[in-house]
Amino acid sequence: MKALLLHEPNTWREMKIEEMAKPVAKKGEVVVKVEAASLNPVDYKTATNGNPSWVYPHILGLDVAGTIEEVGEGITEWKKGDRVVYHGDFNKKGGYAEYGVTTAHTISRIPDSITFVEAAALPTAGYTAYQALFRKLPMNAIDTILIHGGAGGVGGFGIQLAKAAGKTVISTASAHNHEYVKSLGADYVIDYREEDVKARVMEITNERGVDALLDTVSRDNATASLDLIAYNGHIAHIAGAPDYTKVKPFTKVISFHEVALNAIHHNHDEIAERDLAKMGDEFLQLVQEKKVSPLVERVISLSEVPQALAELSERHVKGKIVVDMNK
């Protein structure tokens, strides 16, 4: 098969399409003919330093949509030709190739009304936002939520999910992305470069702070954001834990939630792994009902991935970039 190959750490900018052996389905696995795969920051981040679990040449790409090509032993619920999407394990070879392989109990069926490109945009960013909001935060007890980085993948999906759940959504973004972020459902957008974020949040919440906060930026940003959270509030973080000592005991009693989607693959907990498929099913239903947009901003060919990853590494790409394998 043809695949975009990484031959050693920190050479992802030089990746080229080459020939490689097609994967074979082991017991409990399926081989998927890749129709589309999306780009994520984790691609260039892990590729820069490498991973001790990888055998080179390695294939990046966690978010895959396509049709089942081969079904492994012991699988009865799937058959060749089924349209599926999955979030892959970054310890294993990914989806920037003609074929990918994954565990059958982590895949979701793509409804006919959703394209492969749309489905491929969802897993890493979408499921991360979904896990933060509906597996970590007590959404029934939350009225206001601040989502940092609203123009990005996780932030953009988070805004849509929170708005669909009926919450008041505040977000941060660069000034040129404000209209885009508002179009996703944000009630208020703060220019983190030019405005005093804390002052604006307190103004919006009548000096109370937000019930919940989703930080997609950094450990330092998460730490600074602790001042923005109301009594008995929550922070979910995906880019580094805040410094918990900044909140003194017996004051705001904030709850802290680590969100690390790919860690599901590493704990040998099949119940947790099956939740990937369940989150996928639930997310695809929201997309089918037009309650959430897949956020596809650009569709590229496989050969364009290195350049697009370079753009992604500059942290100013909005929405999702998706590879169409037929382009």
C-alpha positions as CSV (number, residue, x, y, z in Angstrom):
1,M,0.0,0.0,0.0
2,K,1.0,3.6,-0.3
3,A,1.7,5.5,3.0
4,L,3.2,8.7,4.2
5,L,6.3,7.5,6.1
6,L,8.2,8.9,9.1
7,H,11.6,7.3,9.1
8,E,13.0,8.8,12.3
9,P,12.0,11.4,15.0
10,N,11.7,15.1,14.0
11,T,11.6,14.4,10.2
12,W,7.9,14.9,9.8
13,R,8.4,17.9,7.5
14,E,10.3,15.6,5.1
15,M,7.7,12.7,5.0
16,K,7.0,11.3,1.5
17,I,4.6,8.8,0.1
18,E,6.2,5.4,-0.2
19,E,5.3,1.7,-0.4
20,M,4.7,-0.3,2.7
21,A,3.1,-3.7,3.6
22,K,-0.6,-3.6,4.0
23,P,-1.7,-4.3,7.6
24,V,-3.4,-7.6,8.5
25,A,-6.3,-7.9,11.0
26,K,-5.5,-9.9,14.1
27,K,-8.1,-11.3,16.4
28,G,-10.5,-8.6,17.4
29,E,-9.3,-6.1,14.8
30,V,-10.5,-4.7,11.5
31,V,-8.5,-3.4,8.5
32,V,-10.0,-0.2,7.1
33,K,-9.6,1.1,3.6
34,V,-8.9,4.7,4.4
35,E,-11.0,7.3,2.6
36,A,-10.2,10.3,4.8
37,A,-8.0,11.1,7.8
38,S,-7.7,14.4,9.7
39,L,-4.7,16.3,11.1
40,N,-4.1,17.0,14.8
41,P,-1.4,18.8,16.8
42,V,-0.5,15.4,18.4
43,D,0.8,14.3,15.0
44,Y,3.7,16.8,14.9
45,K,4.2,16.8,18.7
46,T,4.8,13.1,19.0
47,A,6.7,12.9,15.7
48,T,9.1,15.6,16.8
49,N,10.4,13.5,19.7
50,G,9.4,10.1,18.5
51,N,7.8,7.4,20.6
52,P,9.6,4.4,22.1
53,S,6.7,2.1,21.0
54,W,7.1,2.9,17.4
55,V,8.9,0.7,14.9
56,Y,10.2,2.8,12.0
57,P,9.1,3.7,9.4
58,H,6.1,4.9,11.3
59,I,2.7,6.2,10.0
60,L,1.1,9.1,11.7
61,G,-2.7,9.9,11.7
62,L,-5.1,9.1,14.5
63,D,-8.5,10.0,13.0
64,V,-9.6,7.6,10.2
65,A,-12.8,7.2,8.2
66,G,-13.3,4.5,5.6
67,T,-14.7,1.1,4.8
68,I,-13.9,-2.2,6.4
69,E,-11.6,-4.2,4.2
70,E,-10.9,-7.2,6.4
71,V,-12.5,-8.5,9.6
72,G,-10.4,-10.4,12.1
73,E,-11.2,-13.5,14.1
74,G,-14.0,-13.3,16.6
75,I,-15.9,-10.4,15.1
76,T,-19.5,-10.8,14.2
77,E,-20.9,-7.3,14.4
78,W,-19.0,-5.8,11.5
79,K,-18.5,-6.9,7.8
80,K,-16.5,-5.9,4.8
81,G,-17.8,-2.7,3.3
82,D,-19.2,-1.1,6.5
83,R,-18.6,2.6,6.7
84,V,-16.7,3.4,9.9
85,V,-14.7,6.0,11.8
86,Y,-12.2,5.5,14.6
87,H,-9.7,7.2,16.9
88,G,-6.5,5.3,16.7
89,D,-3.8,4.5,19.3
90,F,-0.8,6.8,18.8
91,N,1.5,4.0,19.9
92,K,0.6,2.1,16.7
93,K,0.7,2.9,13.0
94,G,-1.9,5.4,11.9
95,G,-4.1,6.4,9.1
96,Y,-2.0,8.5,6.7
97,A,-2.0,5.5,4.3
98,E,-4.3,3.5,2.0
99,Y,-5.2,1.1,4.8
100,G,-5.3,1.3,8.6
101,V,-6.0,-1.3,11.4
102,T,-7.7,-0.9,14.7
103,T,-9.7,-2.7,17.4
104,A,-13.2,-3.5,16.3
105,H,-14.8,-2.5,19.6
106,T,-13.6,1.1,19.3
107,I,-15.1,1.9,15.9
108,S,-18.3,3.7,15.1
109,R,-20.7,3.4,12.1
110,I,-20.9,6.4,9.9
111,P,-24.5,7.3,8.9
112,D,-25.1,7.5,5.2
113,S,-25.8,11.3,5.4
114,I,-22.3,12.0,6.7
115,T,-19.3,12.0,4.4
116,F,-16.0,10.3,5.1
117,V,-14.3,13.7,5.2
118,E,-16.8,15.0,7.8
119,A,-16.5,11.9,9.9
120,A,-12.7,11.9,9.9
121,A,-12.7,15.4,11.3
122,L,-14.3,14.3,14.5
123,P,-12.4,11.8,16.7
124,T,-9.4,13.4,18.4
125,A,-10.7,17.0,18.7
126,G,-14.4,16.1,18.9
127,Y,-14.2,13.2,21.3
128,T,-11.8,15.1,23.5
129,A,-14.3,18.0,23.8
130,Y,-17.1,15.5,24.3
131,Q,-15.2,13.6,27.0
132,A,-14.5,16.8,28.8
133,L,-18.1,18.0,28.8
134,F,-20.1,14.8,29.1
135,R,-17.7,12.4,30.8
136,K,-16.0,14.8,33.2
137,L,-18.0,17.9,33.9
138,P,-21.4,17.7,35.7
139,M,-23.2,19.6,32.8
140,N,-26.6,19.4,34.6
141,A,-25.1,21.7,37.3
142,I,-23.4,24.1,35.0
143,D,-24.9,27.3,33.5
144,T,-21.8,29.2,32.3
145,I,-18.6,27.8,30.7
146,L,-15.5,29.4,29.4
147,I,-13.7,27.6,26.6
148,H,-10.2,28.8,25.8
149,G,-9.0,28.6,22.2
150,G,-12.4,28.7,20.5
151,A,-11.1,28.7,17.0
152,G,-9.2,25.5,17.4
153,G,-10.6,21.9,16.9
154,V,-11.2,21.0,20.6
155,G,-12.4,24.5,21.4
156,G,-14.7,24.7,18.4
157,F,-16.3,21.4,19.1
158,G,-16.6,22.3,22.8
159,I,-18.4,25.5,22.0
160,Q,-20.9,23.7,19.8
161,L,-21.5,20.9,22.3
162,A,-21.9,23.3,25.2
163,K,-24.3,25.5,23.3
164,A,-26.4,22.5,22.1
165,A,-26.6,21.6,25.8
166,G,-28.1,25.0,26.5
167,K,-25.2,26.7,28.3
168,T,-24.0,30.2,28.2
169,V,-20.6,30.0,26.4
170,I,-17.7,32.4,26.8
171,S,-14.6,31.8,24.6
172,T,-11.2,33.4,23.9
173,A,-9.8,33.9,20.5
174,S,-7.7,36.2,18.4
175,A,-9.7,39.2,17.1
176,H,-9.7,38.0,13.5
177,N,-11.5,34.8,14.6
178,H,-14.2,36.4,16.6
179,E,-17.0,36.2,14.0
180,Y,-16.1,32.5,13.3
181,V,-16.2,31.6,17.0
182,K,-19.5,33.4,17.4
183,S,-20.8,31.5,14.4
184,L,-20.2,28.3,16.4
185,G,-22.4,29.4,19.2
186,A,-20.2,31.4,21.6
187,D,-22.3,34.1,23.4
188,Y,-19.2,36.1,24.3
189,V,-15.7,36.1,22.7
190,I,-12.8,37.8,24.4
191,D,-9.6,38.9,22.6
192,Y,-7.0,37.4,24.9
193,R,-4.3,39.5,23.3
194,E,-5.9,42.9,23.7
195,E,-8.5,42.5,26.5
196,D,-8.2,41.8,30.2
197,V,-9.7,38.3,30.2
198,K,-10.4,38.2,34.0
199,A,-12.1,41.6,34.0
200,R,-14.3,40.6,31.0
201,V,-15.3,37.3,32.5
202,M,-16.2,38.9,35.8
203,E,-18.1,41.6,34.0
204,I,-20.1,38.9,32.0
205,T,-20.8,36.8,35.1
206,N,-21.6,39.7,37.5
207,E,-18.3,39.1,39.4
208,R,-19.1,35.5,40.2
209,G,-16.9,33.7,37.7
210,V,-17.8,30.7,35.4
211,D,-19.2,27.4,36.6
212,A,-16.8,25.5,34.4
213,L,-13.7,26.1,32.2
214,L,-12.1,24.1,29.4
215,D,-8.5,24.9,28.9
216,T,-7.0,23.9,25.6
217,V,-3.9,26.1,25.7
218,S,-1.2,25.3,28.3
219,R,-0.4,24.6,31.9
220,D,0.3,28.3,32.5
221,N,-3.0,29.4,30.9
222,A,-4.9,26.8,33.0
223,T,-3.2,28.1,36.2
224,A,-4.0,31.7,35.3
225,S,-7.6,30.7,34.6
226,L,-8.2,29.4,38.1
227,D,-9.1,33.0,39.1
228,L,-12.0,32.9,36.7
229,I,-13.9,30.0,38.2
230,A,-16.8,30.4,40.6
231,Y,-17.2,28.7,44.0
232,N,-17.6,24.9,43.6
233,G,-16.7,25.2,39.9
234,H,-14.7,23.0,37.6
235,I,-11.7,23.1,35.3
236,A,-11.1,20.5,32.6
237,H,-7.6,20.7,31.0
238,I,-6.1,19.0,28.0
239,A,-2.8,20.8,27.6
240,G,-1.2,20.5,31.1
241,A,-2.5,20.5,34.6
242,P,-2.8,23.8,36.4
243,D,-0.8,24.5,39.6
244,Y,-3.3,23.2,42.1
245,T,-1.6,25.1,45.0
246,K,-2.8,28.4,43.6
247,V,-6.2,27.6,45.1
248,K,-6.1,27.5,48.9
249,P,-8.0,24.9,50.7
250,F,-11.5,25.9,52.0
251,T,-11.9,28.7,49.5
252,K,-13.3,28.0,46.1
253,V,-13.3,24.2,46.3
254,I,-12.6,23.8,42.6
255,S,-12.7,20.3,41.0
256,F,-9.9,19.5,38.5
257,H,-10.4,17.1,35.6
258,E,-7.6,15.8,33.4
259,V,-8.7,15.0,29.8
260,A,-6.4,12.6,27.9
261,L,-8.4,10.8,25.2
262,N,-5.6,8.7,23.8
263,A,-4.8,7.3,27.3
264,I,-7.9,5.1,26.8
265,H,-5.8,2.9,24.6
266,H,-3.1,2.3,27.2
267,N,-5.0,1.1,30.2
268,H,-6.1,-2.3,29.0
269,D,-9.6,-1.4,30.2
270,E,-12.1,-2.6,27.6
271,I,-15.0,-0.8,29.2
272,A,-13.1,2.5,28.7
273,E,-12.1,1.5,25.1
274,R,-15.7,0.7,24.2
275,D,-16.6,4.2,25.3
276,L,-14.7,5.5,22.3
277,A,-17.2,3.8,20.1
278,K,-20.1,5.1,22.2
279,M,-18.8,8.7,22.1
280,G,-18.4,8.3,18.4
281,D,-22.0,7.1,18.0
282,E,-23.3,9.9,20.1
283,F,-21.2,12.5,18.3
284,L,-22.2,11.3,14.9
285,Q,-25.8,11.5,15.9
286,L,-25.4,15.2,16.8
287,V,-23.7,15.8,13.4
288,Q,-26.5,14.0,11.6
289,E,-29.1,16.1,13.5
290,K,-27.2,19.3,12.4
291,K,-26.6,20.2,16.0
292,V,-22.8,20.1,15.5
293,S,-20.7,21.0,12.5
294,P,-17.6,18.8,11.7
295,L,-15.6,22.1,11.4
296,V,-13.9,21.0,8.1
297,E,-12.0,24.1,6.9
298,R,-9.7,22.6,4.3
299,V,-9.4,19.3,2.4
300,I,-6.0,18.3,1.2
301,S,-4.2,15.4,-0.5
302,L,-2.0,12.9,1.4
303,S,1.2,14.5,-0.1
304,E,0.2,17.9,1.4
305,V,0.2,16.6,5.0
306,P,3.7,17.7,6.0
307,Q,3.1,21.3,4.9
308,A,-0.3,21.4,6.6
309,L,1.2,20.0,9.8
310,A,3.8,22.8,9.7
311,E,0.9,25.3,9.5
312,L,-0.8,23.5,12.4
313,S,2.3,23.8,14.5
314,E,2.2,27.5,14.2
315,R,-1.1,27.3,16.2
316,H,-3.2,29.6,14.0
317,V,-5.2,27.1,12.0
318,K,-8.9,27.3,12.7
319,G,-11.2,24.3,12.5
320,K,-10.0,21.0,11.0
321,I,-7.8,20.1,8.0
322,V,-8.7,16.7,6.5
323,V,-7.0,14.4,4.0
324,D,-9.1,13.1,1.2
325,M,-7.4,9.9,0.1
326,N,-9.0,10.2,-3.3
327,K,-7.8,13.7,-4.0
